[in-house]
């Protein structure tokens, strides 16, 4: 009344007052003020900040606000915004590079320092500041381009590293495959070498046994001339068992009647290489034609046979063949 502001505020609710008074209402609920500003850093680049300030009007200071500042909007524009911008610019100068604004530690420090500064300066003006929130940060264009290029280079480097790792993996696989093939070849060569050594040892043993057998036969022939006659009789017995055997008997008086086999006395039994019948000088008996080639081979096999049973069977066969021819 009469241009004076009463020092007592009226809380919400019904009141009985002088109708001649002019009333000014203040919304004391929690509100948010959004502000966008350019903040410089030590590298002299400007970074764009979007900041939110959460505040509310203090009811008990409504008369002071009205008398000193005015409405709630005026206290925001007169006290809050200038102080916020000024404090933010001063804090930005403590940051060395613009890209450091993206660091969590830097943002947390800015929010805490701003909150304490505004509480100290704005609370006496009738506003209660509850929080300072940094909503968005946009680096300068040059920094954004540099960051984009750096990110692109990093992606290319990661791609090259991945390709290098893939190539190394392939090379390791090839090396392992080559080592496995080499080991397989070594094992195969070793097995073949061992098999060849075993085969050579087997042949050596058989050759030694054959040489020993021949040596024993030669000793038997040298020590007992009747051994040849025995072998001749065994051969005749073996030949007699073969119906296809053919032989020329040139001397029936010979103790070893196998002249074509070169067994016995050669002076009295002429040998011919063909199959034409001839007469012996000491006998008038006509020879009978048989297969001398087969008989010769069988007799030779008989002499060299090591198994006694096989040798007796071969001799019996020759003798049976001779008996059939003699009949």
Buried (B, 14 or more C-beta within 10 A) or exposed (E): EEEEEEEEBEEEEEEEEEEEEEEEEBEBEEBEBEBEBBBBBEBEBBBBBBBBBBBBBBEEBBBBBBEBBEEBEEBBEBBBBEBBBEBBBBBBEEBEBBBBBEEEEBBEBBBEBBBEBBBEBBBEBBBBBEEBBBEEBBBBEEBEEEEEEEEEEEEEEEEEEEEEEEEEEEEEEEEEEEEEEEEEEEEEEEEEEEEEEEEEEEEEEEEEEEEEEEEEBEEBEEEEEEBBBEBBBBBBBBBBBBEEBBBBBBBEEBEBBBBBBEBBEEEBBBEEEEEEEEEBEEBEEEBEEBBBEBBBEBBEBBBEBEEEEEBBBBBBBBBBBBBBBEE
